[in-house]
Structures are given as C-alpha cells and as structure tokens.
Amino acid sequence: MDAQIAAAHTNTVIARLDRVAVRTMAADVAAREYLVRGDNGSLRLIDAAQGDVEYALDSLRADTEDHPEQRRHLDSLGPIVGTLLHDARQVALLRTKAGRDSAARIERATPPRASPARMLAEMRNEEVRVLGEKTRTMAASGKTSRRLVIFGSLFAFVLALIALQPLRSSVEKRLTQRL
C-alpha cells in the first residue's frame, strides 16, 4: 500500500511539473497575442496562468521536501519562471502604455530569456525514473503476495484433507449402507 501511495504522489508531482510548463508557455503566448491584438482576454489568461503556476510551484515545494536534488532544481526554476511571468506582464504593460509598434520594437530588442523547458524536463525525467522504481517495487510486492496466497491456500487444502481423514471411513460406511 505504501508503494501505491508513493506512486500516486510521484504522479502528482509529474502532473504539477507539466502544469508549470504548460501554463508558463500559455502566459508567454498570451503576452505575444496581447502585443499583436490588444485583446483583454489575453490579459486574463496571463493572470490565470500566473496563479496556476504559483500554486503549482508552492505545491511542488511541499511535495519535494524529501528529494534534495529536485528541491535544488525547483529553487533554480522559480526565478526563471518568475522572470518569464514578469516579462509577460511587462509586454502587456508596454502595449497598453506605448502602443503596439513601440512595444513590439522593445520586445524585439530584448535579449532572449532563459527557458524553463530543459529544467522542467530534467525534473520530470527524474520523477518518471522514481515512478519506475516504485512501480517495480509494487510489482515485486504483488508477486510475493500472490505466491503467499497460493502457498497458503494449498497449505490450507492439505490441512483440511488431513483433518477430514478420520471422517472418511464413517462417511464411506454410511454411503455404502444407503446404496
């Protein structure tokens, strides 16, 4: 049962890492859409993405307390994601204040940002590796349990045969008399 709980926990961590990746990308795309179109729906997407990402990162911090390497990755990931979300907001602010053309010029002149994709992929791969170990542990535990049940059943059957042996002759006598 502990292995199942651990596997479920690892699946949750993987889902949260995926959520950070998807929602961070969504915020970046929404900022670019706002830059081009000026659609207020894009601003709402940035807000929603930021809330989701912050929640997922906080949850990941709690979920990885027992995994120092993942914590180090997470400590590095937080500022990168925070910068991307901040930059998405800045693009939107520039578009609002300076207009589309000025904001686009400034955006093009901005040096490329660090991407969290590689770090998220490394963290996800580590969780998948851990999940594989936990799954193998569960499979081995299941095989052991199955063997124990089969052996116990056979042992109970043999004991029942031995226990019923004294009754065999009296049952045989009664059956013979009836026939």
C-alpha positions as CSV (number, residue, x, y, z in Angstrom):
1,M,0.0,0.0,0.0
2,D,2.9,2.4,0.8
3,A,4.3,1.8,-2.7
4,Q,0.9,2.8,-4.2
5,I,0.7,5.9,-2.2
6,A,4.3,6.8,-3.2
7,A,3.5,6.1,-6.9
8,A,0.4,8.3,-6.7
9,H,2.5,11.1,-5.1
10,T,5.0,10.8,-7.9
11,N,2.3,11.1,-10.5
12,T,1.0,14.2,-8.7
13,V,4.5,15.8,-8.9
14,I,4.7,14.9,-12.6
15,A,1.3,16.5,-13.2
16,R,2.3,19.7,-11.4
17,L,5.6,19.9,-13.4
18,D,3.6,19.6,-16.6
19,R,1.2,22.2,-15.3
20,V,4.1,24.7,-14.7
21,A,5.4,24.0,-18.2
22,V,2.0,24.4,-20.0
23,R,0.8,27.4,-18.0
24,T,4.2,29.3,-18.3
25,M,4.1,28.8,-22.1
26,A,0.4,29.9,-22.1
27,A,1.3,33.1,-20.3
28,D,4.1,33.8,-22.8
29,V,1.8,33.1,-25.8
30,A,-0.9,35.3,-24.3
31,A,1.5,38.2,-23.8
32,R,2.5,37.9,-27.5
33,E,-1.1,37.8,-28.5
34,Y,-1.9,40.8,-26.5
35,L,1.1,42.6,-28.1
36,V,-0.3,41.9,-31.5
37,R,-4.1,42.1,-31.0
38,G,-4.6,44.1,-27.8
39,D,-7.2,41.6,-26.7
40,N,-8.1,41.9,-23.0
41,G,-8.8,38.1,-22.9
42,S,-5.1,37.6,-23.2
43,L,-4.5,39.6,-20.0
44,R,-6.9,37.4,-18.2
45,L,-5.0,34.3,-19.5
46,I,-1.8,35.8,-18.1
47,D,-3.4,36.3,-14.7
48,A,-4.8,32.8,-14.6
49,A,-1.6,31.3,-15.8
50,Q,0.4,33.1,-13.1
51,G,-2.0,32.0,-10.4
52,D,-1.8,28.4,-11.6
53,V,2.0,28.4,-11.8
54,E,2.4,30.0,-8.4
55,Y,0.1,27.3,-6.9
56,A,1.9,24.5,-8.7
57,L,5.3,25.8,-7.6
58,D,4.2,26.1,-4.0
59,S,2.8,22.6,-4.1
60,L,6.0,21.3,-5.7
61,R,8.0,22.8,-2.9
62,A,5.9,20.9,-0.4
63,D,5.9,17.7,-2.5
64,T,9.7,17.6,-2.9
65,E,10.8,18.1,0.7
66,D,12.3,14.6,0.8
67,H,14.1,14.9,-2.5
68,P,17.1,17.4,-2.3
69,E,18.1,17.2,-5.9
70,Q,14.5,18.1,-7.0
71,R,14.5,20.9,-4.4
72,R,17.7,22.4,-5.9
73,H,16.1,22.3,-9.4
74,L,13.0,23.9,-8.1
75,D,15.0,26.6,-6.4
76,S,16.6,27.4,-9.7
77,L,13.3,27.0,-11.6
78,G,11.3,29.5,-9.5
79,P,13.3,32.6,-10.6
80,I,13.3,31.6,-14.3
81,V,9.5,31.1,-14.3
82,G,9.0,34.3,-12.2
83,T,11.0,36.2,-14.8
84,L,9.0,34.8,-17.7
85,L,5.7,35.7,-16.0
86,H,7.1,39.2,-15.1
87,D,8.2,39.7,-18.7
88,A,4.8,38.7,-19.9
89,R,3.2,41.4,-17.7
90,Q,5.8,43.9,-18.9
91,V,5.0,43.2,-22.5
92,A,1.3,43.8,-21.8
93,L,2.1,47.0,-19.9
94,L,4.3,48.3,-22.7
95,R,1.5,47.6,-25.2
96,T,-1.0,49.4,-23.1
97,K,1.2,52.4,-22.5
98,A,3.4,52.8,-25.6
99,G,1.2,51.1,-28.2
100,R,1.7,48.1,-30.3
101,D,4.6,49.2,-32.6
102,S,6.7,50.6,-29.7
103,A,6.1,47.6,-27.6
104,A,7.0,45.3,-30.5
105,R,10.2,47.2,-31.1
106,I,11.2,47.0,-27.4
107,E,10.3,43.3,-27.3
108,R,12.4,42.5,-30.4
109,A,15.4,44.4,-28.8
110,T,15.1,42.4,-25.6
111,P,17.6,39.6,-25.3
112,P,16.2,36.1,-25.2
113,R,15.1,34.8,-21.8
114,A,16.2,31.6,-20.1
115,S,13.7,28.9,-20.8
116,P,12.4,26.6,-18.0
117,A,11.8,23.8,-20.5
118,R,15.1,22.0,-20.0
119,M,15.0,22.1,-16.3
120,L,11.3,21.0,-16.2
121,A,12.2,18.1,-18.5
122,E,15.1,17.1,-16.2
123,M,12.8,17.2,-13.2
124,R,10.1,15.3,-15.0
125,N,12.5,12.7,-16.1
126,E,13.7,12.2,-12.5
127,E,10.2,11.8,-11.3
128,V,9.5,9.3,-14.1
129,R,12.6,7.3,-13.1
130,V,11.4,7.3,-9.5
131,L,7.9,6.2,-10.6
132,G,9.5,3.3,-12.5
133,E,11.3,2.2,-9.3
134,K,8.1,2.4,-7.3
135,T,6.2,0.5,-9.9
136,R,8.8,-2.2,-10.0
137,T,8.6,-2.4,-6.2
138,M,4.8,-2.7,-6.4
139,A,5.1,-5.4,-9.0
140,A,7.6,-7.4,-6.9
141,S,5.4,-6.9,-3.8
142,G,2.4,-8.1,-5.8
143,K,4.2,-11.3,-7.0
144,T,5.3,-12.0,-3.4
145,S,1.7,-11.5,-2.2
146,R,0.3,-13.8,-4.9
147,R,2.8,-16.5,-4.1
148,L,1.9,-16.2,-0.4
149,V,-1.8,-16.5,-1.1
150,I,-1.3,-19.6,-3.4
151,F,1.0,-21.3,-0.9
152,G,-1.4,-20.5,2.0
153,S,-4.3,-21.9,0.0
154,L,-2.5,-25.1,-0.8
155,F,-1.4,-25.5,2.8
156,A,-5.0,-24.9,4.0
157,F,-6.3,-27.5,1.5
158,V,-3.7,-30.1,2.7
159,L,-4.6,-29.4,6.3
160,A,-8.3,-29.8,5.5
161,L,-7.6,-33.2,3.8
162,I,-5.6,-34.3,6.8
163,A,-8.3,-33.1,9.3
164,L,-11.0,-34.9,7.3
165,Q,-9.2,-38.2,7.1
166,P,-10.7,-39.7,10.3
167,L,-14.2,-38.9,9.0
168,R,-13.6,-40.7,5.7
169,S,-14.3,-44.2,6.9
170,S,-17.5,-43.3,8.7
171,V,-18.8,-41.3,5.7
172,E,-17.9,-44.3,3.4
173,K,-19.8,-46.7,5.7
174,R,-22.9,-44.5,5.6
175,L,-22.8,-44.1,1.9
176,T,-22.4,-47.9,1.4
177,Q,-25.4,-48.6,3.6
178,R,-27.6,-46.2,1.8
179,L,-26.7,-47.5,-1.6
